[in-house]
Amino acid sequence: MKNIITFTLLLLIAKFCTCNRATNETRAAILRDIIFKLNNRTNSETDFFICAEMFLKKVHENEEFVGRILRWLSQFNKRETFMLLTMNGVSDVMDLLHIDVDTDVEEDGASRASRADALCSKNVSRKQRHWERQLAAKKSKRKEEKQRRKLNREHKLGSSAESPQLSKRVMKAITKERLAEAQSAGLKLCIDLSMTDRMSDKEISRLAGQLRRLYGSNKKATRPFRLILTDLKEDGRLYRECIRMNEGFLNYAMDMTEESCLDLFPPETVVYLTPDAEEDLETVDADKVYVLGGLVDESIQKKLSFSRAKELSVHTARLPIDKYMTKKNNSKNFHSKILAVNQVFDILLTFYGTGSWTEALRAWFPQGKGYVVISDDHVPT
């Protein structure tokens, strides 16, 4: 008896899975539920139809087909169910399952509803309501996320009622042109990757992620930098991790070299940005080459980037955090000026585009660091 129930259930679900509108994801979800339900719910004749009804109700990609299957199931009472499951051989069951899904069962609506309700247990109904609530919440969340992304795109593109909307193909071409122009004539910014031997594998992975976000910000910028990854060894851990984590890394519109920044540019043009420098960076100069230390240091080793700059004997500068920001009281009394390389880059990129340190720091300095931007009236001159 149990074998016939099992086989019948599999045939019914398989028939639904062969529907043209059922997706691979739908089929996979049904098969997972079949394995679980066959082990737990096929202990009686009536449970066969309850299980089948639960499976079909869970799948919403083809609601019309599901409805027809459910109306077909609702025709059988317990006695007819038993007769169905004790038919001679599997071939009879297979013939029975060749139902015409394009023909609706002529039956009174109220009668169909009452019979369907009788087949559904309270537990099944509760699960169905829970699933419907989850589905509605997901749809609402997707809609809100779509609207948020649309607003962000409009804001970044500076779109308005007067400005036309550009297609993705046009935007991609514009971005490619901007990056190509920046690589030839843009403000030069190097990421010094010579300190990766002091980093753990976890820190290497985090740095690879930061480089991906840094490149993403540069792609979106109206005035992108010319990016150069220096001291990047092809046999090094960071190179392998970047290829593993960052899709299309080797096609990034940036220069990658094993050479040092001093092998590429004169020392007098290099400005190494480090939080331990004594001078603030007041502005950016097209004749200078700015260097960010590619470093993730969870052990908080002191002055690594500053020591590297001294080793290179180049000029150093720091972001003007003390000039444009002040400490904010917080429960942990935590204040830090140490930023990730992509965060420093975002601040520089915004300042390069706007000329305002206040705007750049307000937009990109993390709130959790314990600092807030002071008003323009109180900024010292």
N, C-alpha and C positions, 0 to 999 in steps of 0.2 A: 504493500500500500504506500509506504513512504517513498519508494522509488518512483512510482507513478506520479505522486504529488510533486516530487522534485523535478522529474522530467517535464511534466506539464507546465510547471512554473517557469522553468528555463525556456521552454518553447514560446510561451507567451511573451516573456521579456525579450527574447531574441527577435520575435516578430516585430516588436516595437523598435528595437535597435536597428532593424533594416530599413526603417523609414528614411527617406531621402533627407529629411530635415533634421534628423538626429545627428548631433556632432560627436566627434571622438571623445570629447570631455564628458558628454552625456552618457555615452556607452560605458566609459570607464567608471563613472559614478554608480551606474546601475549594477555593474558586475560586482563592485565592492559591496554594495548592499545585499546582493543575492547571496554572496558567501556568508555574510553575517546572519541573514534571516533564515537561510536554510538550516543553519546550526541551532537556531533558537526558536523559530516560530512554526515549523511545519510538523506539529505533533498531532494535529487533528484535521478533519476534512475542511471545516469552515475556515481554519487559519490560512489555507491556501489562498482563498479569495481576499482575505484581509491583507495578507502579505503582498499579493499582486496589486491591490488597490493602493497600498502605501508606496510601493515603488513607482507606480504610474503618477501618483499625485506629486511626488517629489520632483518630477521632470517637467519643466515648464516651457521647454523650447517648442513643443508641438501640442498646444492645449486642445485643439480640435480633435486630434487623434486620441489623446488621453481620454477625453470625454466620451468618445464612442466606445472605447474599450470598457470604460467604467459602466456605461449603460448596458453593454452586453453582459458584464458580470452580474449586474443587479437583477437579471432575469431569473436567476437560479435560487431556489430556496434550499434548505438543508437537505431535504430528501433528494432533490435533483442533483445537488452537489455530490452526495454519496454515490449516486448512480453514475455520474460523470467520471468519478475517480476510480470506479471499479469496472470500467469498460474492458472488454477483452483485447488486451494487447495495446502496445504503444501506437500502432498505426491508426486505430480508431481515434485516439486522442489527437493525433496530428491532423487527421481529416477534420475534426471538430474545430481545430484552431485556425483553419483556413476561412476565417470570417471575412465578410466584405466590409471593410472599414469605411467605404464610401456610402453605405446605406444606413441611415438612421433607423433605430428600432422604434416602431410606432407604438408608443406607450404614453399613457397619461403622465404629464409632468409631475403632478403631485405624488403619483404612485411611484414613479422612478426615484424621486427624492427620498421618499419614506423608506424604500427598500435599501437605497444606498446608505442612509443613516443607520439602518439596522445593522448593516455589515461592518460599519466603522465602530470600533470601540472608543471609549472615552479617551484612552491613552493615545490612540491614533489621531483623534481630533485635536487633542492638545498639542501633539507634535506638529500637526499640520498648521495650526494657528501660529505656533512658534516659528516655523519655517517661513510662513508668509510675512510675519513681522520682520524677520531678518532680511528677507528679500526686499521688502519695502524700504528698510533702513539703508541697505546697500545701494539701491537705486537712488535714493535721496542724496546719499554721500557722494556717489559718482556725479550726480548733477551739480552739486555744490562745488566739487573739485574741478569740474569742467568749466564752470563759470569763473572760478578763481583763476585758473590758468589763462582763460581768455582775457580777464581784466589785467593780469600781469603782462601778457603779451602786448596789449594795447598801451599799457603804461610805458613799457620799455621801448616800444617803437615810436612813442610820442604820437600815437594815432589820435585823430579827432574827427569830427563830422566832415571837415573840409578835406582831410587827407585821405587818399584812396588806400584800401587794404591791399597788401602785396601777397602774392601767392608764395607757398613754401619754396618753390623752385627759384623764384626771383630773389627771395631772402637768402637762400643758400648761395646763390651766385654773388650777391652783394657781400655776404660774409667772407666768401673765398677771396674776393677782390680786395677787401679791407685787410685781410691777413697777409695777402701777398704784398700789398703796399707797405704794411708795417714791417715785414721782413726785410724790405729793401731800404726803407727810410724812416722807420718808426723809432721811438725812444727805446734805447737798448736796456734790457734788464736780464741779468744772469741769475741763475739758480745754482749756487755753489754746492755740489754734491760730493765734496771731498771728505766729508765727515761720516759717511755711512758705515765705515768699519767700526765705529764706536756705538752703533745702534743694534738692538736686538731684532730678531725676525719680526716680532710684532710691531716694533717701531718702523721697520722698513715697509711693512704693509700699510701702515697709517700714512707714511710719507708718499707712497704711490697713490693713495687715494687723494691726498692733498694736491698732488701735481695734476691729477685729473680735473679736480674742481677749479684749480688755477687756470688751466687751459680753457675750461668751459667759460669762465668769466671773461677771458681775453677774447674768445670768439664772439661773445655778445656785445662787447664794447664798441662804442662809436669810434673811439680812437684807441685801437689796441696797441700793445707794446710789441716790440721785436723780442721774442723770448729765446733764450739760449740756455740749454742745460749743459753746464760744464762739469768736468771730472766724472762723467758718466761712463763707467767701464762696461763694455759689452759682456764681459764674463762675470760681472758683479751681481749681487743679490737684488739690488734695486732695479737694474735693467730687466732681469727675469721677472720680477714681481710686477713691474709696470706692464710688461707684455701680457702677463697672466690676468691682471685685474682690469686693465684699461683697454677696451676694445678699440682697435685702430691706432694704437699708440705710435707705431712706426710711421703712420701717415699724418701725425700731428704737424700743423704748420708752425714748426719751431725748429731751431738748430739744436743738434745734439752732438756733443764732442767729448772726447776723453781728455782734451787739453784744459788747462787752467784759464781763468779769465785774464790773467797777465800774459798768457801766450797769445791772446787775441787782441788785447787792447793795451795802450800805454798806462803805466801805473798812475800817472797824474790825472787821468780821466776817470779813475775808478772810485766809486763811493760805496763803501760796504755798510749796509744798514744793520745795526745791532742795538738791542735795548740797553746795552752797557756803554754806549758812546756818550761823550760829554756834550756834544753839540746837537741841536735840533735841526732837522731837515726843514728848511723854510720853503723851498720851492724845488721844482725839477728843471733840469737844464738839458737841452737836446744834445749838448756837447759832452755830457757825462754818461758814464756807464754805471748803472746801479746794480748792486749785488745783494741778493737775499741768501741767507744761510739755509740750505736744505737740510733741516735737522728736526727730528722728533726725539725729545729727551724726557722720558718719564721719570728718570732718576734725578732730574733737576741738577745736572752738573753746571757749575758756575762758569759763566763767561766763555763758553765754547766758541761762539761766533766771533766774539771780540778778540779772543786769542788767535783765531784764524785770520782775522783782518790784520792784526799786528804782525803775524807771520808773513803776510803778503806785503806789509809796509805800505798800506793804502789808507786813504782818508776814511774816517768813519762818521756816521750820523745816526740819529735815532728819530722815530716819529715824534712829533711835538705833542705828546700826550699830556705832559704836565702843564703845558701852556693853554691847551684848549679843553682840558677835562679836569674834574675834581673827584676826590674820593666820595663814595656814597656809603652811608651807614647801612650795614646789613647784619643779620643775626649771627653769621659766622665770622664777622670782622675780617673778611677775605678781600684782598686787593692785589691784583697782579697785572703787569704790563707785558707778560710773555704771551705772544700770539703765534698761531700756526702760520706757516709760510703762505698759505692761500688767503688767510685773513689779512696779513700785511699787504699782500698783492691787491686785494680788493680795495683797501684803503688808498693805496697809491693810485690805482686805476681810476677811482672816483675823483681823487684830487686832480689827477692829470686831465680829466674831462671837465671838471667844474671850476677848478682853481680855489676851492674852499675846503680847508681842513675841518672846519666845523661840520659841514655837510658830510664829508667823507667819514669822519669818526663817528658821527651820529648814526650813519647808515650801517657801518660794518664793525665797529668795536663791540665785542660781545658784552651783553649786559651782566652776565655772570661774573665778570672780572672785577666788579665792584667800583666802576668809574662811570660818571655821567658827564656829558658835554655841558660846559657852562655857557651862559647866554653871551651873545656877541658884545653886549654892552660892558661885560666884565672881563673880556679878553684883554690881557696886557699888550700894549703896543711896543 
